[in-house]
């Protein structure tokens, strides 16, 4: 998969993709990531990319021209363009799986007061990572790249994510490792029983219990099927 990221702050991505699973995926050429400065596409002599909003109001709005030209330059017949915006559809594991099957993603990071609305006409998806506002789309872009990359074939073992949180509309079950007792806290007896049928039932029961407690809407599909 190829991922192109359009941003006003390319320096923010330095080092983020140079560790752990993403680094291994890059080294194995499972993914290719390129960071592009939106200002490089500006036709303004001062590389201006924003202006005041029509109708008045605070802040600055990203202009159409640099982003339109950037997408035209990078887009192919296999591209999907993602606009990161607080007003977009809420991102979830289901969408991460869908994105992991694409061949080319172009991710546009917003900043300032927002985008010229006409930029949405060249995008395939409008995505929000949550009901809060950040200073820009750079951190959400990192989240998308991380969540998508780990699901691409060859990055990690399939069994590593099949039973994770959100995969089956349930949160993940509790995990334990050695020692069996630490500061008086014991590993549940069922996990050291060797009875795999009982272990599987215990884990499922815990998933349902934790989901009811922390994310009850997941059980109804209200949070996962947006």
ChimeraX attribute file (.defattr): number of C-alpha atoms within 10 A of each C-alpha:
attribute: neighborCount
match mode: 1-to-1
recipient: residues
	/A:1	16
	/A:2	15
	/A:3	20
	/A:4	20
	/A:5	23
	/A:6	25
	/A:7	24
	/A:8	20
	/A:9	17
	/A:10	15
	/A:11	10
	/A:12	12
	/A:13	16
	/A:14	9
	/A:15	9
	/A:16	13
	/A:17	17
	/A:18	13
	/A:19	10
	/A:20	9
	/A:21	15
	/A:22	23
	/A:23	15
	/A:24	16
	/A:25	20
	/A:26	17
	/A:27	12
	/A:28	12
	/A:29	13
	/A:30	16
	/A:31	20
	/A:32	15
	/A:33	16
	/A:34	11
	/A:35	17
	/A:36	17
	/A:37	16
	/A:38	24
	/A:39	20
	/A:40	13
	/A:41	19
	/A:42	20
	/A:43	13
	/A:44	11
	/A:45	6
	/A:46	8
	/A:47	13
	/A:48	16
	/A:49	21
	/A:50	22
	/A:51	13
	/A:52	14
	/A:53	17
	/A:54	8
	/A:55	5
	/A:56	7
	/A:57	9
	/A:58	9
	/A:59	12
	/A:60	17
	/A:61	20
	/A:62	23
	/A:63	21
	/A:64	17
	/A:65	17
	/A:66	22
	/A:67	22
	/A:68	16
	/A:69	15
	/A:70	20
	/A:71	20
	/A:72	11
	/A:73	10
	/A:74	12
	/A:75	16
	/A:76	11
	/A:77	6
	/A:78	9
	/A:79	18
	/A:80	19
	/A:81	20
	/A:82	22
	/A:83	24
	/A:84	24
	/A:85	24
	/A:86	20
	/A:87	13
	/A:88	16
	/A:89	16
	/A:90	18
	/A:91	18
	/A:92	20
	/A:93	19
	/A:94	15
	/A:95	18
	/A:96	19
	/A:97	17
	/A:98	11
	/A:99	22
	/A:100	20
	/A:101	13
	/A:102	16
	/A:103	13
	/A:104	22
	/A:105	23
	/A:106	22
	/A:107	29
	/A:108	27
	/A:109	23
	/A:110	24
	/A:111	21
	/A:112	13
	/A:113	18
	/A:114	18
	/A:115	21
	/A:116	17
	/A:117	11
	/A:118	11
	/A:119	16
	/A:120	15
	/A:121	8
	/A:122	15
	/A:123	17
	/A:124	13
	/A:125	15
	/A:126	19
	/A:127	21
	/A:128	20
	/A:129	22
	/A:130	16
	/A:131	10
	/A:132	7
	/A:133	12
	/A:134	15
	/A:135	10
	/A:136	20
	/A:137	25
	/A:138	24
	/A:139	16
	/A:140	21
	/A:141	23
	/A:142	17
	/A:143	13
	/A:144	21
	/A:145	22
	/A:146	16
	/A:147	19
	/A:148	20
	/A:149	25
	/A:150	21
	/A:151	22
	/A:152	21
	/A:153	13
	/A:154	12
	/A:155	18
	/A:156	15
	/A:157	12
	/A:158	13
	/A:159	8
	/A:160	10
	/A:161	13
	/A:162	12
	/A:163	16
	/A:164	16
	/A:165	15
	/A:166	18
	/A:167	16
	/A:168	17
	/A:169	24
	/A:170	24
	/A:171	23
	/A:172	19
	/A:173	18
	/A:174	10
	/A:175	9
	/A:176	10
	/A:177	7
	/A:178	7
	/A:179	10
	/A:180	13
	/A:181	11
	/A:182	9
	/A:183	6
	/A:184	7
	/A:185	9
	/A:186	11
	/A:187	16
	/A:188	13
	/A:189	10
	/A:190	15
	/A:191	16
	/A:192	11
	/A:193	10
	/A:194	10
	/A:195	10
	/A:196	12
	/A:197	8
	/A:198	13
	/A:199	16
	/A:200	13
	/A:201	12
	/A:202	16
	/A:203	17
	/A:204	17
	/A:205	13
	/A:206	17
	/A:207	22
	/A:208	18
	/A:209	16
	/A:210	17
	/A:211	21
	/A:212	15
	/A:213	9
	/A:214	10
	/A:215	16
	/A:216	17
	/A:217	13
	/A:218	18
	/A:219	16
	/A:220	11
	/A:221	13
	/A:222	11
	/A:223	16
	/A:224	20
	/A:225	13
	/A:226	11
